Amino acid sequence: MARSRRKSIAQPTLKFTRVNLWFALGGLASIVLGFVLLAQGSITLAPLLLVLGFVALLPLAIIA
């Protein structure tokens, strides 16, 4: 009988490290603080924190 030879295909894996955790926590804190400040009427700092959280920190938590 002939042996079945399988080609080993490397599957990409995502590894969640401490760096990813800190980026995710920083993004979450930035978003929560941004919404709290938005509810209090801050129209300058709140949008900056929300953009920082949604556009910078959370994507970094996923890809870093």
BELJO-V323700 format. One record per residue. RES is the residue in three letters. SS is DSSP state (H for helix, E for strand, C for the rest). OMEGA is omega in whole degrees, -180 to 180 (NA if undefined). D_LAST is the distance of its C-alpha to the last C-alpha in Angstrom with 1 decimal. Layout:
[[RES & SS & OMEGA & D_LAST] [RES & SS & OMEGA & D_LAST]]
//
This chain:
[[MET & C & 179 & 47.3] [ALA & C & 178 & 44.5] [ARG & C & 176 & 41.1] [SER & C & 180 & 38.3] [ARG & C & 177 & 35.6] [ARG & C & 174 & 32.2] [LYS & C & 179 & 29.6] [SER & C & 180 & 26.4] [ILE & C & -180 & 23.6] [ALA & C & 179 & 20.1] [GLN & C & 180 & 18.2] [PRO & C & 179 & 14.4] [THR & C & 175 & 12.9] [LEU & C & 179 & 9.8] [LYS & C & -180 & 9.3] [PHE & C & -176 & 8.8] [THR & C & 178 & 8.8] [ARG & H & 179 & 10.3] [VAL & H & 177 & 7.4] [ASN & H & -180 & 6.2] [LEU & H & -180 & 9.9] [TRP & H & 175 & 10.6] [PHE & H & 180 & 8.6] [ALA & H & 179 & 10.4] [LEU & H & 177 & 13.6] [GLY & H & 177 & 13.6] [GLY & H & 179 & 13.3] [LEU & H & 178 & 16.0] [ALA & H & 179 & 18.1] [SER & H & -180 & 18.0] [ILE & H & 180 & 19.0] [VAL & H & 179 & 21.7] [LEU & H & 178 & 23.1] [GLY & H & 179 & 23.1] [PHE & H & 176 & 25.2] [VAL & H & 179 & 27.5] [LEU & H & 178 & 28.2] [LEU & H & 178 & 28.8] [ALA & H & 179 & 31.3] [GLN & H & 175 & 33.0] [GLY & C & 178 & 33.4] [SER & C & -177 & 31.0] [ILE & C & 177 & 30.5] [THR & C & -176 & 28.6] [LEU & H & -177 & 26.0] [ALA & H & 178 & 25.2] [PRO & H & 178 & 24.0] [LEU & H & 178 & 21.9] [LEU & H & 179 & 20.1] [LEU & H & 178 & 19.8] [VAL & H & 178 & 18.3] [LEU & H & -179 & 15.8] [GLY & H & -175 & 14.8] [PHE & H & -172 & 15.0] [VAL & H & -175 & 13.9] [ALA & H & -169 & 11.3] [LEU & H & 180 & 9.9] [LEU & H & 174 & 9.9] [PRO & H & 176 & 8.2] [LEU & H & 178 & 5.2] [ALA & H & -179 & 5.7] [ILE & H & -172 & 6.0] [ILE & H & -177 & 3.8] [ALA & C & NA & 0.0]]
//
